[in-house]
Amino acid sequence: MDLLKIEEALSLSREQVVEFHKNYLNAGLAGMLKLLDLDKVFVRAAGVSVWDTEGREYLDFLGGFGALNLGHNHPAVLAALEKVRPLPNLIQSSLGALAAALAHNLAQITPGNLQRSFFCNSGCEAVEGALKLARAATGRKEFISCHNSFHGKSFGALSVTGREKYQQPFEPLLPGCTAVPFGDARALAYELKKGKAAAFIVEPIQGEGGINLPPAGYLAQAANLCRQYGTLLIVDEVQTGFGRTGTMFACEQEGVVPDILCLAKSLGGGIMPIGACVTTDEIWKKAYGGMEKALLHTSTFGGNTWAAAAAIAAIQVIREENLPAAAKEKGDYFLQGLQGLKERFPLVKDVRGRGLLIGLEFNQPGGLAARLSGGLTDRLAGEYTGSLVAGELLNKHGIITAYTLNNPNVIRLEPPLTVTYEQIDKVLGALEDILTRHKGFFSMAASGAGVVIRTLTRGKNPRQ
């Protein structure tokens, strides 16, 4: 048995990493990333920057899908972890001081009368906890969600996620789940009137759906309708929370206090995995009040010392550095620059977002260009325009981005909230260069095919 030590793992070449992923992890994902030359190995990170094995610096404008609001390896979070290093991380027969402090802090910063937290390890676990909490508190069994939503890929979260591609292989999912169009208050009211839904779960802005914003006032309308029909409102702020959209939580922009708030990603400061669902004292007691119901929903690692310490430090940094205000100001600047590109380049279909949660959507090929870009290039062109742009941004300009899961023709621009104006300008300049060189879709697709060909013919140089 030949086991790798940590020192050996850290010295693996790029080709060895790809090979191990193909043999022992997700071979399809490894193949796709390698095909587009997106399989780089990064060995150092700080703030908005990461460095690969060859010492090249990249700007991270993907930001861990919203998990890196503070950037990479924020010193305050690392310092907090160092302070708790001697403490026991897991003792289930006791009450954790750090978990208690974190729950107190969340009660102070979350909207309205949200008070009680359940800690877990990820966003989808927070959603699972919220769904179970809603059923237990209301006695109802059904759920309403939105088309094109994304709440996670575990069974309950997947049941209220609005894309069939991810659902079909695992059906039947949780029964009694109905989806309505995002932003359509009338459609929501129609379903709520049936009086069967335990909860309506919604993202303030659909992230994986393509950075979709609802009509102004929609979230407040949804909250009023839920109260009218006795249905709990679950607001999923796993991606929009902790300053990302210009306020600490996106729901605050419409004065909405949800019944249950789902949090994760940047709660861990970009270092530790932690999720939470936060609810009112009244709802918690209905579901889990008293010793006989205290163990109905638990998590072994939920609220562990290291994760709670990272979260406490992350919240402190967000407040002390006023990162929500920074996200709003820099987001407005970024959106203005992107709108200028949209006006000049027909390949850009739309620019949308709020704060530093921004989507850049590209037009699809049509007519002759679509017919000419046959074979593999056509497949990449028709379905993954975002990946082609992301590949050029990465390989030619050293900028990390990615397309959204439910709409692969939208690339997300979601940098740490600590990003500078100079770094934003660099991304705007890179996009301008790409759009100038590829005025039509065929040119972009051909460039993507070139990357594929070069990747397929690349030698076995261990530095590649």
C-alpha positions as CSV (number, residue, x, y, z in Angstrom):
1,M,0.0,0.0,0.0
2,D,1.6,3.2,-1.2
3,L,0.1,6.2,0.7
4,L,1.0,9.8,0.0
5,K,2.2,12.0,2.8
6,I,1.2,15.6,3.0
7,E,4.5,16.8,1.6
8,E,4.2,14.5,-1.4
9,A,0.6,15.7,-2.0
10,L,1.8,19.3,-2.0
11,S,4.4,18.5,-4.6
12,L,2.1,16.7,-7.1
13,S,2.5,18.0,-10.7
14,R,-0.4,19.4,-12.7
15,E,-0.7,16.2,-14.7
16,Q,-0.6,14.0,-11.6
17,V,-3.4,16.0,-10.0
18,V,-5.5,15.6,-13.2
19,E,-4.7,11.9,-13.3
20,F,-5.7,11.3,-9.6
21,H,-8.9,13.2,-10.2
22,K,-9.7,11.0,-13.2
23,N,-8.9,7.8,-11.3
24,Y,-10.3,8.6,-7.8
25,L,-12.7,11.5,-8.0
26,N,-15.0,13.0,-10.7
27,A,-13.4,11.9,-14.1
28,G,-16.0,13.8,-16.1
29,L,-15.4,17.1,-14.4
30,A,-11.6,16.6,-14.6
31,G,-11.9,15.9,-18.3
32,M,-14.1,19.0,-18.9
33,L,-11.7,21.3,-17.0
34,K,-8.7,19.8,-18.8
35,L,-10.3,20.2,-22.2
36,L,-10.7,23.9,-21.7
37,D,-7.3,24.3,-20.0
38,L,-9.0,25.2,-16.7
39,D,-7.2,22.5,-14.7
40,K,-4.5,24.7,-13.3
41,V,-3.1,23.9,-9.8
42,F,-2.9,26.9,-7.4
43,V,-0.4,26.8,-4.6
44,R,-0.7,30.2,-2.8
45,A,-3.5,32.7,-2.1
46,A,-4.0,36.0,-0.4
47,G,-6.8,38.5,-0.7
48,V,-8.1,38.6,-4.3
49,S,-5.0,36.9,-5.8
50,V,-3.9,33.3,-6.2
51,W,-0.7,31.9,-7.7
52,D,-0.1,28.7,-9.8
53,T,2.8,26.3,-9.7
54,E,4.7,28.5,-12.2
55,G,4.4,31.6,-10.1
56,R,1.8,33.3,-12.3
57,E,-0.6,35.6,-10.4
58,Y,-4.4,35.4,-11.1
59,L,-7.3,37.6,-9.9
60,D,-10.1,35.5,-8.4
61,F,-13.3,37.0,-9.6
62,L,-15.2,33.8,-8.9
63,G,-14.8,34.1,-5.1
64,G,-15.7,30.6,-4.2
65,F,-19.2,31.1,-5.5
66,G,-19.7,33.7,-2.8
67,A,-17.7,32.0,-0.1
68,L,-14.8,34.4,-0.2
69,N,-16.4,37.8,0.7
70,L,-13.3,38.4,2.8
71,G,-10.9,37.1,0.2
72,H,-8.4,34.3,0.5
73,N,-6.8,33.6,3.9
74,H,-7.9,36.7,5.7
75,P,-5.3,37.3,8.5
76,A,-8.1,38.0,11.1
77,V,-9.7,34.7,10.4
78,L,-6.4,32.8,10.5
79,A,-5.5,34.6,13.8
80,A,-8.9,33.5,15.3
81,L,-8.1,29.9,14.4
82,E,-4.7,30.1,16.0
83,K,-6.3,31.4,19.2
84,V,-8.5,28.3,19.5
85,R,-5.9,25.8,18.3
86,P,-5.4,24.3,21.8
87,L,-9.1,23.9,22.5
88,P,-11.1,20.7,21.9
89,N,-12.9,21.0,18.5
90,L,-15.6,18.4,19.2
91,I,-17.1,17.4,22.6
92,Q,-20.7,16.4,22.1
93,S,-21.5,16.0,25.8
94,S,-20.9,19.7,26.5
95,L,-22.1,23.1,25.3
96,G,-19.6,25.0,23.1
97,A,-18.6,28.5,24.1
98,L,-17.8,29.5,20.6
99,A,-21.1,28.2,19.2
100,A,-22.9,30.1,21.9
101,A,-21.1,33.3,21.0
102,L,-21.7,32.9,17.3
103,A,-25.4,32.3,17.8
104,H,-25.5,35.5,20.0
105,N,-23.8,37.5,17.2
106,L,-26.1,36.2,14.5
107,A,-29.1,37.2,16.6
108,Q,-27.7,40.7,16.7
109,I,-27.0,41.1,13.0
110,T,-29.8,39.2,11.3
111,P,-33.1,41.1,10.5
112,G,-35.9,41.6,13.0
113,N,-36.7,39.0,15.6
114,L,-34.6,36.1,14.2
115,Q,-33.0,34.6,17.3
116,R,-32.2,30.9,17.3
117,S,-29.6,29.3,15.1
118,F,-29.0,25.7,14.0
119,F,-25.4,25.1,12.9
120,C,-24.3,22.7,10.1
121,N,-21.6,22.5,7.5
122,S,-22.9,23.8,4.2
123,G,-25.6,25.7,2.4
124,C,-27.6,22.6,1.3
125,E,-27.5,21.4,4.9
126,A,-28.9,24.8,6.0
127,V,-31.7,24.4,3.5
128,E,-32.4,20.8,4.7
129,G,-32.6,22.1,8.3
130,A,-34.9,24.9,7.2
131,L,-37.3,22.6,5.3
132,K,-37.5,20.2,8.3
133,L,-38.0,23.1,10.7
134,A,-40.9,24.4,8.6
135,R,-42.6,21.0,8.5
136,A,-42.2,20.5,12.2
137,A,-43.4,24.0,13.1
138,T,-46.4,24.1,10.8
139,G,-47.6,20.5,10.6
140,R,-47.9,21.0,6.8
141,K,-46.0,18.8,4.3
142,E,-45.6,20.7,1.0
143,F,-43.2,23.3,-0.3
144,I,-43.2,26.1,-2.9
145,S,-40.0,27.2,-4.6
146,C,-39.1,28.9,-7.9
147,H,-38.3,27.9,-11.4
148,N,-34.5,28.2,-12.1
149,S,-33.7,28.4,-8.4
150,F,-30.7,26.6,-6.8
151,H,-30.8,25.5,-3.1
152,G,-28.4,22.6,-3.2
153,K,-28.1,19.0,-4.4
154,S,-29.0,16.9,-1.3
155,F,-32.5,15.3,-1.6
156,G,-34.5,17.9,0.2
157,A,-32.6,20.9,-1.2
158,L,-32.6,19.3,-4.7
159,S,-36.4,18.9,-4.5
160,V,-36.8,22.6,-4.3
161,T,-34.1,23.4,-6.8
162,G,-35.5,24.6,-10.1
163,R,-33.5,22.7,-12.8
164,E,-34.6,19.3,-14.1
165,K,-31.1,18.4,-15.3
166,Y,-30.0,17.9,-11.6
167,Q,-33.3,16.4,-10.5
168,Q,-34.2,13.7,-13.1
169,P,-31.5,11.1,-12.3
170,F,-32.6,11.0,-8.6
171,E,-36.4,11.0,-8.9
172,P,-38.7,10.5,-7.1
173,L,-37.6,13.3,-4.9
174,L,-39.5,14.8,-2.0
175,P,-43.2,14.8,-2.7
176,G,-45.4,17.9,-2.6
177,C,-42.9,20.3,-4.0
178,T,-44.3,22.9,-6.5
179,A,-42.3,25.5,-8.4
180,V,-43.6,28.9,-9.6
181,P,-42.0,31.5,-11.8
182,F,-39.4,33.7,-10.0
183,G,-40.8,37.2,-9.4
184,D,-44.4,36.3,-10.1
185,A,-46.4,37.2,-7.0
186,R,-49.7,36.1,-8.6
187,A,-48.5,32.6,-9.3
188,L,-47.2,32.4,-5.7
189,A,-50.5,33.6,-4.3
190,Y,-52.4,30.9,-6.4
191,E,-50.3,28.1,-4.8
192,L,-50.4,29.6,-1.3
193,K,-54.2,29.8,-1.4
194,K,-54.3,26.0,-1.3
195,G,-53.2,26.1,2.3
196,K,-50.9,23.1,2.0
197,A,-47.4,24.7,1.9
198,A,-45.2,24.6,5.0
199,A,-42.9,27.1,3.4
200,F,-42.0,29.1,0.4
201,I,-38.3,29.1,-0.2
202,V,-36.7,31.8,-2.3
203,E,-33.4,33.5,-3.1
204,P,-33.4,37.3,-3.1
205,I,-31.4,37.1,-6.3
206,Q,-31.1,33.8,-8.1
207,G,-27.4,33.1,-8.2
208,E,-27.0,29.8,-10.2
209,G,-30.0,30.7,-12.2
210,G,-27.9,33.4,-14.0
211,I,-27.9,36.3,-11.5
212,N,-31.6,37.0,-11.9
213,L,-33.2,39.9,-10.0
214,P,-36.9,39.9,-9.3
215,P,-39.1,42.9,-9.8
216,A,-38.8,45.6,-7.2
217,G,-40.9,44.8,-4.2
218,Y,-41.3,41.1,-5.0
219,L,-39.7,39.8,-1.8
220,A,-41.9,42.1,0.4
221,Q,-45.0,40.9,-1.6
222,A,-44.0,37.3,-1.0
223,A,-43.6,37.9,2.7
224,N,-47.0,39.5,3.0
225,L,-48.6,36.6,1.0
226,C,-46.9,34.0,3.2
227,R,-48.2,35.7,6.4
228,Q,-51.7,35.9,4.9
229,Y,-51.9,32.2,4.2
230,G,-50.0,30.8,7.2
231,T,-46.9,29.7,5.2
232,L,-43.4,30.3,6.5
233,L,-41.0,32.3,4.4
234,I,-37.5,30.8,4.0
235,V,-35.0,33.2,2.5
236,D,-31.9,31.5,1.1
237,E,-29.0,33.9,1.5
238,V,-26.3,31.3,1.3
239,Q,-24.8,33.3,-1.6
240,T,-26.3,36.8,-1.1
241,G,-25.5,37.1,2.6
242,F,-22.8,38.9,4.5
243,G,-22.6,42.1,2.4
244,R,-22.5,40.6,-1.1
245,T,-25.3,42.7,-2.5
246,G,-24.6,46.0,-0.7
247,T,-26.3,45.3,2.7
248,M,-25.5,42.7,5.3
249,F,-28.4,40.6,4.0
250,A,-30.2,41.2,0.7
251,C,-33.7,40.8,2.2
252,E,-33.0,44.0,4.2
253,Q,-33.2,46.0,1.1
254,E,-37.0,45.5,1.0
255,G,-37.4,45.5,4.8
256,V,-38.2,41.8,4.8
257,V,-37.8,39.7,7.9
258,P,-38.0,36.0,6.9
259,D,-39.3,33.3,9.2
260,I,-36.2,31.3,8.5
261,L,-32.9,32.6,7.1
262,C,-30.4,30.2,5.4
263,L,-26.7,31.1,5.6
264,A,-23.3,29.5,4.7
265,K,-20.4,30.2,2.3
266,S,-18.8,33.4,3.6
267,L,-20.0,32.7,7.2
268,G,-16.8,30.7,7.5
269,G,-14.6,33.5,6.4
270,G,-13.5,31.6,3.3
271,I,-11.6,29.1,5.4
272,M,-13.9,26.9,7.5
273,P,-17.1,25.1,6.2
274,I,-20.1,26.3,8.2
275,G,-23.8,26.8,7.6
276,A,-26.7,28.0,9.6
277,C,-30.5,28.4,9.6
278,V,-31.7,31.1,11.8
279,T,-35.3,31.4,13.0
280,T,-37.6,33.1,15.6
281,D,-38.0,31.8,19.1
282,E,-41.7,31.1,18.4
283,I,-41.0,28.9,15.4
284,W,-38.1,27.1,17.1
285,K,-40.2,26.2,20.1
286,K,-43.0,24.9,17.9
287,A,-40.6,22.5,16.1
288,Y,-38.0,21.6,18.7
289,G,-39.1,23.1,22.1
290,G,-38.5,20.9,25.2
291,M,-36.1,18.1,25.9
292,E,-38.3,15.5,24.1
293,K,-37.7,17.2,20.8
294,A,-34.3,18.6,21.3
295,L,-32.5,15.9,19.3
296,L,-34.8,15.7,16.3
297,H,-32.3,17.4,14.1
298,T,-28.6,17.6,14.9
299,S,-25.2,17.7,13.2
300,T,-21.9,16.1,14.4
301,F,-19.7,18.9,13.2
302,G,-22.2,21.7,13.4
303,G,-20.9,24.6,15.4
304,N,-17.5,23.1,16.1
305,T,-14.9,25.2,17.7
306,W,-12.8,26.0,14.6
307,A,-15.8,26.7,12.4
308,A,-17.5,29.0,15.0
309,A,-14.2,30.8,15.6
310,A,-13.8,31.5,11.9
311,A,-17.4,32.7,11.7
312,I,-17.1,35.1,14.6
313,A,-13.9,36.6,13.1
314,A,-15.6,36.9,9.7
315,I,-18.6,38.8,11.0
316,Q,-16.3,41.1,12.9
317,V,-14.2,41.9,9.8
318,I,-17.3,42.5,7.6
319,R,-18.6,45.0,10.1
320,E,-15.3,46.7,11.0
321,E,-14.3,47.1,7.3
322,N,-17.9,48.0,6.3
323,L,-17.7,45.5,3.4
324,P,-21.4,45.8,2.5
325,A,-20.9,49.5,1.7
326,A,-17.8,48.6,-0.2
327,A,-19.7,46.0,-2.2
328,K,-22.4,48.6,-3.1
329,E,-19.9,51.3,-4.2
330,K,-17.6,49.0,-6.2
331,G,-20.5,47.0,-7.6
332,D,-22.1,50.2,-9.0
333,Y,-18.8,51.1,-10.6
334,F,-18.3,47.6,-12.0
335,L,-21.9,47.5,-13.4
336,Q,-21.5,50.9,-15.1
337,G,-18.3,49.7,-16.8
338,L,-20.0,46.4,-17.9
339,Q,-23.0,48.3,-19.3
340,G,-20.6,50.3,-21.4
341,L,-19.3,47.1,-22.9
342,K,-22.8,45.9,-23.6
343,E,-23.6,49.0,-25.5
344,R,-20.5,48.5,-27.7
345,F,-20.5,44.8,-28.3
346,P,-23.4,42.7,-29.7
347,L,-22.1,39.5,-28.2
348,V,-23.1,40.8,-24.8
349,K,-26.8,40.1,-24.3
350,D,-27.3,41.5,-20.8
351,V,-25.6,42.8,-17.7
352,R,-27.3,42.5,-14.4
353,G,-26.7,42.2,-10.7
354,R,-26.5,44.0,-7.4
355,G,-23.5,44.9,-5.4
356,L,-20.7,42.5,-6.3
357,L,-23.0,39.7,-7.4
358,I,-23.0,40.3,-11.2
359,G,-23.9,38.3,-14.2
360,L,-22.7,38.8,-17.8
361,E,-24.9,37.0,-20.3
362,F,-23.8,36.3,-23.9
363,N,-25.9,36.0,-27.0
364,Q,-26.3,32.6,-28.7
365,P,-25.0,31.9,-32.2
366,G,-27.4,32.0,-35.1
367,G,-27.6,31.3,-38.8
368,L,-24.4,30.6,-40.6
369,A,-22.1,30.9,-37.5
370,A,-24.1,28.2,-35.7
371,R,-23.9,25.9,-38.8
372,L,-20.2,26.5,-39.4
373,S,-19.1,25.8,-35.8
374,G,-19.9,22.1,-36.1
375,G,-18.8,19.1,-34.0
376,L,-17.3,19.8,-30.6
377,T,-17.0,23.5,-31.2
378,D,-20.7,23.7,-31.9
379,R,-21.5,22.0,-28.7
380,L,-19.2,24.3,-26.7
381,A,-20.6,27.3,-28.6
382,G,-24.3,26.5,-28.2
383,E,-24.2,25.5,-24.5
384,Y,-21.1,26.9,-22.9
385,T,-20.4,30.4,-24.2
386,G,-19.6,31.3,-20.6
387,S,-17.0,28.7,-20.4
388,L,-15.3,29.9,-23.5
389,V,-15.1,33.4,-22.2
390,A,-14.0,32.1,-18.8
391,G,-11.2,30.2,-20.5
392,E,-9.9,33.2,-22.3
393,L,-10.1,35.3,-19.1
394,L,-8.1,32.7,-17.3
395,N,-5.5,31.7,-19.8
396,K,-4.9,35.0,-21.5
397,H,-5.5,37.5,-18.7
398,G,-5.1,35.6,-15.5
399,I,-8.7,36.2,-14.2
400,I,-10.7,33.4,-12.6
401,T,-14.5,33.3,-13.4
402,A,-17.1,30.6,-14.1
403,Y,-20.5,30.2,-15.7
404,T,-23.6,29.8,-13.6
405,L,-24.9,26.3,-13.1
406,N,-28.5,26.8,-14.4
407,N,-27.5,29.1,-17.3
408,P,-24.1,28.3,-18.8
409,N,-24.1,31.4,-21.1
410,V,-23.8,33.6,-18.0
411,I,-20.5,34.1,-16.3
412,R,-20.6,35.3,-12.8
413,L,-18.4,38.1,-11.5
414,E,-18.3,37.6,-7.8
415,P,-14.9,38.8,-6.4
416,P,-14.1,39.2,-2.7
417,L,-15.6,42.4,-1.3
418,T,-12.1,43.6,-0.6
419,V,-11.4,43.9,-4.4
420,T,-9.9,47.2,-5.5
421,Y,-11.0,49.5,-8.3
422,E,-7.7,48.8,-10.1
423,Q,-8.5,45.1,-10.1
424,I,-12.0,45.8,-11.4
425,D,-10.5,47.9,-14.2
426,K,-8.2,45.1,-15.1
427,V,-11.2,42.8,-15.6
428,L,-13.1,45.4,-17.6
429,G,-10.0,45.8,-19.8
430,A,-9.7,42.0,-20.3
431,L,-13.3,41.7,-21.3
432,E,-12.9,44.6,-23.7
433,D,-9.9,42.9,-25.3
434,I,-11.8,39.6,-25.7
435,L,-14.9,41.2,-27.1
436,T,-12.8,43.3,-29.5
437,R,-11.0,40.3,-30.8
438,H,-14.1,38.2,-31.0
439,K,-16.8,40.4,-32.5
440,G,-18.9,37.4,-33.5
441,F,-19.7,34.2,-31.9
442,F,-17.9,32.1,-34.5
443,S,-14.6,33.7,-33.6
444,M,-15.2,32.9,-29.9
445,A,-16.1,29.3,-30.7
446,A,-13.1,28.9,-32.9
447,S,-10.8,30.2,-30.2
448,G,-12.4,27.7,-27.8
449,A,-11.8,24.9,-30.3
450,G,-8.2,26.0,-30.5
451,V,-7.8,25.7,-26.7
452,V,-9.3,22.2,-26.9
453,I,-6.9,21.1,-29.7
454,R,-3.9,22.5,-27.9
455,T,-5.0,20.7,-24.7
456,L,-5.6,17.4,-26.5
457,T,-2.1,17.6,-28.1
458,R,-0.3,18.9,-25.1
459,G,2.7,16.7,-24.1
460,K,3.3,15.1,-20.8
461,N,5.5,17.9,-19.5
462,P,5.0,17.7,-15.7
463,R,5.0,21.5,-15.4
464,Q,1.9,21.8,-17.6
